[in-house]
Amino acid sequence: MDCPNCGADLLAFPVPDAVREHLPDDRASATVCTHCLRVAPSDDTVAEYPDFSRASEAFPDDGETAAVLASLLALLDRLVLHRQDADAVADIAERRGVDVLLFLDRVAADDTVDPELDVTRRRTQLEQLI
């Protein structure tokens, strides 16, 4: 699969049950682009978590936790509309032991990706929420 935004490879992943209710789309799977980090719902059913480090070394090794963070990236694209949901997903990630703001700092500093959203700006906005 290729990203419709930049043409890079997509990683398909199951959306963790804990975050599904907070996403604007209720599909059980999604994709994340390995270059622009665009996250989109997927009609394909995916049972296993991919190696998210193929997208960015900023993602943790645990696939489910990485999927929670990918889901958060989907919400950051429209943070004004999804403030409460982004806060809830950030809380879920933090309960899994992730420093969400540090994750976003690492994504912003990762030269191997070119996020479609301004990660630094969204990080500042998210920091004000959580």
N, C-alpha and C positions, 0 to 999 in steps of 0.2 A: 504494500500500500504506500502511496505517496501523499504527502501533505498538499492539500489544495492551495495553501497559502504560499509555500516556498518550494515544494517539490521534493523535500527530504523524506527519509523513511519515517514511518509511523510505528509506534509501539502500542499494541492493543493490550488493555488490562481490564480486569473485573473491577467495578466500582465497589468499594467496601460497603457493606450494609450500613455501617455506622454513619456514613456521610451521604448516602444516596438521597435521603429525604431533604437534604440541604442543597441539592443541585437543581438547576432549573429544568433538567430533563431527567426522567425517572428510569432511563435505560440502564440495564445491568452492566454494560461495558462501555468503555471509552477508549480514545486514542490520544497519545501525546506525541507531538512531532519531535524528532531527535535534533532539530536545528532551531526552529522558532518557538518551540515549547507550547504551541497552540494545542489546546485540549478540546476535544469534541466528542459528543456521544457517538456510540457505534451500535449498529443493528446486529453485528456479529456477537455471538456468545463466546466469551473468553473465560476459561476456567483457571488459568494459572497466571501469576504475575511475571512480567518480563524482567530483564535486567535493566532497570531504570538508569544505570550508569551509562548506558548507550546514549541516553539523552543528555545527562549531565552528572558529573561526579558529585554534585551537590546533593543528589538524592541519597537517602540512606540505603544500606544493603537489604533491609527487610522490605520485601515487595509490597506487603499490605500497607506499611507505613508510607512508603514511597507513593503508593496509589492515593493515599489520603492527601499528601502534599500536591500531587498532580491535580487532584480535585480542587484543592485550594487555588491553584493557578487558574483554573477555569472560572472561579468566582472573582478573582482579582481583576479580570478583564472588564467587568461591570460592577465594580465595588460599590458604587452609589446605590445600585438596585439590589445588591445582595449583601449588604452590610451585616445583617444579623446572621445570615447563613455563613458568611466568611468568618465571622467571629466564632460561630459554633464549630466549624471545621478546624479552625486554628486551635481551639480548645481540645478537640479530639487529638490532633497531632501532638500537642503539648503533653497530654495524658499518656501518649505513647513514647514520651521522652525526647521529643524534638523541640529544639529552639527554633520556632518558625521564622523569627526575624533573622537569625543567623543563616538559616537555609536560604532566605531571599537574598541576603548579602552574598552568599556563595554563588548563587545563580547569577547575580548581577556581575560578579567578578569573573565568571567562567567565559573565557575567550573562545571556547569551542561552540557556543550557542549564540544566537542572535534573537532573543525573545521578541515576540510580536508586541508585547506590552512593555511599558517602561517600568521595569521591576523596581528600580530605586524609588520612583515616585509612589508606586503602589505600596511599597514597604513602609514608607513614611505614613501613608494614609492608614494602612492596617495597624501600624504601631499606635496610632491615636485611638483605634477602636478597642484594642485588646489590653 
